[in-house]
Amino acid sequence: MAHILIVDDSPTERHFLKTVLLENGYEISLAEDVLISQKVVTTNLQDGLLHTRMIRFDSVESRLQRIVRQTSNELNKQVDLVLEGGDIEIDRRVLNGVIASIEHILRNSVGHGIEEPAKREELNKPKRGQIKIEIVREGSEISITLKDDGAGIDPEKVKAKAIENGFLSTSTEISDEDALQLILKSGLSTANAVTKIAGRGVGMDIVDKDVRRMGGNIEIRSVLNKGAKFILKLPFTLAVSHSLLVKAGKQVYALTLSGVEGVIQLDSTELKEIYSDTNPGYTYAGHDYSFHHLASLLKTGGFSVNDDNKVYPVILIRMGDQRIALQVDATFGNKEIVVKPMAPHFSQSQGISGATILGDGSVALILDAPWIVRLLQAQTGNDAVVMTYTSDDESDEEATIMVVDDSITIRKVTTRFLEKNNYKVVTAKDGVDALQKLQNVTPDIVLLDIEMPRMDGYELATQMRKESRLTSVPIIMITSRTGEKHRNRAMELGVNCYLGKPYNEAQLLESINSF
């Protein structure tokens, strides 16, 4: 018997064709049914593969018990470790990545927190201290809470140490909650003496980096003489993540749903009113959010008001006690993405926890929401991100400058200088690399070195002046060859300006502005 697959975008037509063909004895399949069936098979396969990556948390319990036992014996303290929720499964990569951090926090709890038996008796506490680890699955996250019943962390002592070590100025006022986060700084320790267990000011900063590298964050809470609590929020798995795809400037990013409280829509009139304040803020559902434009924060664009009737999406994010509202240019819904680790030379990029390949083949970077929150907390005074908007008669397009130099140092320094002056920068390591990139971009100005491998500056200038699309692009040649003959040859080839190395930044900026 013939089998017929019906593919039609009209439900009415599909139903009519199906009825007629069934009456004539044909076997019928609808394209949508096939797709649904394939999706079920794919989902089951993905779930099965994911399950092979999972491991029970209590598989490391004996290891953690040994850490607490050895540390307490070294310090003549009596400490019990209690584990709750150990039967919960966690991604093997997540557990392997966080286990060293958990061990460090446990050592700190025994060394810094739990008092000696005699001291505990004076405080009417049980002679044996207790550290409890609680594991809870929260949707797409795993929450690991480590809490003890020791002395807690004194925020005033942390502030004093931070001022002493130069992390805070005496005039800066911060809350006790923010002060506790300072112990994540490298070099800051509240221990009175340096021991094998504590006092060196290293460790918690590494813990913070390890947790952030996996897309998580740390919350610290403490009550004096009652104990301290460390809450590690980690993704359930590093293989697949539920994310919100957003557009900031011309780039699409994936924002993990952990911490996202919701998405609202605001029109341009409301946004202009918000951004008119020195410290933009927004109140929603009784909570205050600091307000920021994501593209401005990432330096990929500014807020442009071109249509008073247009509405803009705003992402509401909460990390601990901090709430921020991020205005984006567009959202593309909740997507289940496969997380790809960054290459080693990109692994230290701040604010990026990974990347993913979208359905159209393009690559989207995964934003590290805790880093954004910390960045905004750290920005004060002149360092704050200034939110601006442009009206209809103001262009929000940044001029693009191509920097062509075989020295990576020169490229980095020049890029930093130009971006600080609100220029978009494209770099190339030599003439051949520049020609390849010029196929996809037409810069407003080219900064060009002479001595480079494969193709030097003279050859590149010659090629640019031969191509109609590039013939009018200004070329500023920056080189250590300051002789008259080199200058004359450059001018003959169509170079517009000739500067010597090391260049004067003010002179370079003046030359750029003149074009």
N, C-alpha and C positions, 0 to 999 in steps of 0.2 A: 504494500500500500504506500502511495506517495506521501511524503511528509513535507508540509509547506510552512515556511516561516513568514509571518506577516510583519512588515515594518511600515508603519504609517503614523504620522503625528496626530491624526484625528481619532479620538476615541470612538466616535460614531462610525467612521469608516472601518475601523478595526473590528468592531462588533458585527457590522453588516457582513464583512468578508468572512469572518469566523463562522457566522450562522450558515451562510450559503455553502461554504466548503465542507462543513461538518455534515450538512444534509446530503452532500454528494459523496460521503464516505472517505474524505481525506483526513489525515492526521494533521492537527494544527498546533503551531507554537507561536506565541507572541514574543516579539523582541524584548519587551519589558519583563516578561516572565523569565526569559533566558538570562537577562542581566541580573535580575533579583536572585536567581539560582546561583549564578557565578559569584555574586557578592556574598552569599551565605557560605559558599565553599571557601572563598578567600578569607572571610572573617574567621571561620573555624580553623583554617590552616594557620592564620596569624596567631590566634589564641593558643593553638597547640605549640607553636614555636616559642611564644612568649613564656609559656608554662615551663619549658625546658630551661629557661634562664633563671627561674625563681628558686629561692632557697629560704628555709625557715631561719628567722633571726636567732632562735635559741641554739642554732648550730655553733655559735661563737660564745655561748654562755660560759663554758668552762674556761675559755681564754680570758674573758673579762673578770671572772671570779678570781683567777690567778693573779691578775694585775692588782686588784684591790687587796688581796691577801698579802702579796709581797710588799706593796707600798705601805700598808698599815703596820706590818711587822717591822719594817725599817724605821718607822716613826714612832713605834711603841704606842700605837693607837688600836682601838678595837672597832672594826667597821664591818657591817654586813651589807651585801649587795643583793637586792631583790629585783627580779625581772618579771614584768607583767606584759602580756601580749606577745610572748616569745614564739607562739605558734603562727604568727602572721608571716607570710612569705614576702620576700623583698628581692628585687633584681640583684643577681650575684655581683654585677659590676658596681652597683650602688653600694652594696654592703662592703665589698672589698675597698671601695674608694673612701668610705667613711669610718671604717673600723679603727684606723690609727687615730682619727680625731676623737672618737669616743674614748679610746684608751687615755688620751691626753687629758680630756675633761675629767675622767675618773681619777687620775693621779692628782689633778688640781683640787678636786673635791676632798680627797684624803689629806693632801698637803696643806691647802689653804683653808678649807672649810671646816671639816670635822675637828672638834676640839679634843684635847687629851682627856682621858677618863676623869682625872681629878677636877679639871675645869668644868666638865659636863655635869659632874655631881654638884658643884657650886651653883650651877645655873638650873638645877632641878631637872636635868635632862637624863634620859637613860644612859647608863655607862657606855653602852655600845652605840656608836653612831650608825646611821642607815643611809645608804644611797639607793635610790629606786630608779630603774629604767622602765619607762612605759612606751610601748609601741602601739600606735593607732593608725589604721588605714583611713584616710580622709579623701575619698574620691580618687583623683589621679595623683595624690600625694601620700607620703609616709611621714608621720610625725613621730620623732624620737625625742622623748623628754627625759633628761637626766636631772634629778633633784636630790638634794641632801638636806639633812636637818642640822647643819652646822652653824657657823657664825654668820654666814651670809657675806655679801660684798658691801663695804661701806662706800657709798657714792662720793662722800666728801673726801675720803682718802684717795679715791681714784682721781677726782678733780685736782687735788693738790699734787699728785704725782704727774698728772698730765701737764700742769703748769710748770712744774720743775723740769720736765723733759722737753718742754717747748711745743707740746701738742695743743695747748690752750694758752690764750693770753689772760692776764688777770682781769681784764675788763669784760671778757666773754661770759655771758650767763647761759647756762644750759640746764635742762631738767635732770633729775636723778636718773630717769630712764635713759636719756641720751648719754649721761656720764658712764653708765654701765657698759655701753657699746664701745667705749674707749679702750677697754681691756683687749679689744681685738687689734689694737695698734701694736706694731712691732717695737719692742724696746720698753714697753710699759708693764711694770709689775708692781703689785702691792705687797709683795712679800718683804719682810723685814731683813731677811738674810738670804744669801745665795746658797742653795743646796742642790743635791742631785735631782730633787723633785721639782723645785720651783725657785723663782727669784731671778731668773736670767732675762725675763722680758721677751722670751721667744716661745713660740708654740701656738698661742691662741690666734696669732695672725695667720699662721699656716693652716690652722683649723678652718678659719674663715675662708681662706683661699680655696681649700679643698672642697668645702661645701658649696661655694659659689661656682666652682668649676663644673659641678654636677647639676647646676641649675637650682640650687637650694638657697636657704638663708637661715641665719641664727637669730633667735630672740633670747635676751638675757633678762631675767627678773630676780629680784632679791629682796628679802626682808631681814634686817639686822637681827642677829641672834635666833633667827628662825630657819634660815637656810637660803640656798641659791638654786635657781632653776635655769637650765639651758635647754631650749627647744630648737631642735633641728628639723626644718621642713625640707624634705627631699622628694624628688619625683619618684613615682612608683616604679617606673622603669626608664632607662636611658634609651631604649630602642624606639618607643613610640610615645608621642606626647600630644595632648589635646591643646591646640593653640588657636589664638585669634589672629587672623591675617589682617594687617593694617598697612595703610600707605602713608608714608611721611615724606614729603617732597616728591621725588620721582622714584623712590625706592620702596619696595614691599618688604615688610618685616613680619616675623612670626613672634607673637607675644604669648608666652605660656599662660594658661588660664589660672595658675596658682596665684592667688592674691587679687585676681580680677573680681571686683564686686558687681560690676554691671557696666552697661553702655547706655549713655543718654545722648539726646540730640539738642544742640543749641543753635539758634540762628545767628547771623553775622552781627545783628544789632546787640544781642546779649554779649557776644564775644568781644566786640569793641569796647563795651562798657567794662567788662572784666579786665581786659588788658590795659585800660586806662589807669588802673590803680598801680601804685609803686610795687606792691606785693600782691599780685593777682590771687584771688581766692574764690571759692565757690562752696555754697552750702547745699547739701542734698540729704534728704531723709534725716535731718537733725545732726548731720556730721559735717565738719569743716574740712575741705580739701584745698591744698595748695594747687594752683592752676598753672599748667605749663603747656607749651606747644612742642610736640615731639620733634618735628623737623628742625625747629630752632635749637632745641637741646642737642640734637645730633649734628647740627650745622649742615643740614642738607637742604635748607630752604627756610623761608619766612612765611608768616601768616598773611595771605592776600585776600582782601575783601573786594571781589569783583561782582558780586551779586547779592544784594540785600535780602533776596528771598531764599537764598540757599541756606541749608542747615548743615552743620558739621558734627560728626560723631566725637564724643568725649568718653574716654575709657577711665573708669573709676577703679583705682588700685589701692589695696590696703596691705601694708607690710608691718606687722606688729601694731604699734600705736601710731604709725605714720600713715597718712592718707594723702594721695596725690590724684589729681585729675589731669589726664594727658589728652590734649586735643589733637586729633589726627585728621588727615585729608579724606580718608575713606576707610571702610572696613569691608572685608570679604567673607565674613562669617567664621564659624568655628570649624576647624579642620583637624583631622587626625594626621599628624605628620611623622615621618621617620627622621629621627635626629641623627645627623652626621657630625662626627667630631671634626674640629678644625685642624688643618695641617699644623705641624709643629711651629712653623714660623708665624702663625696667626694665633696660637694658643694663648698668648699673653695679651691679646686684644681686650681692652677693658670694655665691659658692657655687652659683649657677645659670648653667648654660652654654647654656640654651635651653629649649624646651618641645615637647611633642608632643601630638597629638590621639589619644586611645585609641579603640578600636572602639565603645564606647558613647557617644562624643561628648564625654566629659569630657576636661579638659586635665590633663596630668601634667608637672610641672617636671622638667628633666633636671639631676641633681645633678653638681656639679663635684668629683670625687673628690680631685684634687690639692689643692683648696682645703680640703677637710675635713682632709686630712693636715696641711697647713700650720697650720690653725687649732689642731689638737690639739698640734702641736709648740710653738706660741706660748703655750699656756695653762699657766701655772705658778702655784703657790701659790693665792691666793684667787680667781684668775681661772679656775681649772680648772673644767671642767664636773663638777658633783657628780651622780653617779648614785644615785638613790634608788628604792625600790620601796614600794608600799603593800600592806598585807595586806587580807584580805577585808572587814574592818570599817572600812577607810579608803577614802574616795571619791577617785578620781583625776580627777574632773571639775573643771575650772577655771571659776570664775564669769566670766560674760561681761558686759562693760561697754560700752555704746554711748556714744561721744563725738560730740556734734553741735555743730559750730562752723564758721563760715564762714572762719576763719583757719587756713590750712594749718600755720602755725607752732605754734599752740595744739594742733592735732590731733596733730602729730608729737611735741611735748614731752610732752603728756599720755599718749599711747600708750606712749612710751618709759618713763615713770614707772610706769604701771600694769603693763606687761609685766615690769618689774624686780621688781614685787611679786606676780608669778605670776597676773595676771589676763589673760584673753583679751579682746582689744579689737576692736570693730567701729566704724568711723568713718563719719560722714555730714557733708556740707558745708552742709546746710540742712534745713529741715523736710520739704520734698518728698522729698529724697534719703533722709532717715531713714524716712519712711513706706513708701517702696518697699522698703527693706531690712528693715523690721519685718514685712513679709509672709512672710519666710523665716526670721527669727530672733526669738526672744523673749529679750531681755537680762535679766540679773538687776538691773541698775541702768542708768539713763540720766543722763549728764552733759550738761546742756543750756544753750546760750547763748540770749540773748534776740534781739539784733539780727542777723538773717540775711536774705538775699534769698529771694524766692519765698514762703517761709513762716517766720515768726519763732517764737521759743521758746514764746510764749503760745499761738499757734495749735496748735503741735504738742502741747503739754501737754493742750489741750482735746480734740484728736482722740484722744489716748491714753486719756484718762479716759472717753471715750464707748465704747471698745471693750472688751468683757468680758475678752478675753485679756490686755490691757495695763493694765487699770485698777488692778491691784495692784502694778505695777512701780514701785519707788521712783524718783523724779526729783530729782536734785540740780542746781539751777540755778546756773551760774557765770557772772556777768556784771559788766560795769563799771557797770551801773545799780544803785547801792547805796542809792538813796533809799527811804524808808519806803513810799511809795505803790506803787512797783514790787514791793517785797517782799510787801506785802499782796495785791496782785493775783495774784502767783504762788501764794501760799498758798491763795487762794480757788479757784484752778484745780486745786488738788490737788498742788502741788509740795511735796515732803517736806523739802527742805533748801535754804537760800539762802546762797550764798557770793559774795564780791566778788572781782574780778580786781585785781591778780594774786593767785591763791589760795596759801594756805600748804599745802605738800605734806603735812605731818603732820596738819593739820586735815582736809584732804580725805580722807586715808587713814582717819582716825578716823571720819569721816562714813560712808564706804563700809563699813567694818567693822561699824558699828552696824546696818546693814541686812542 
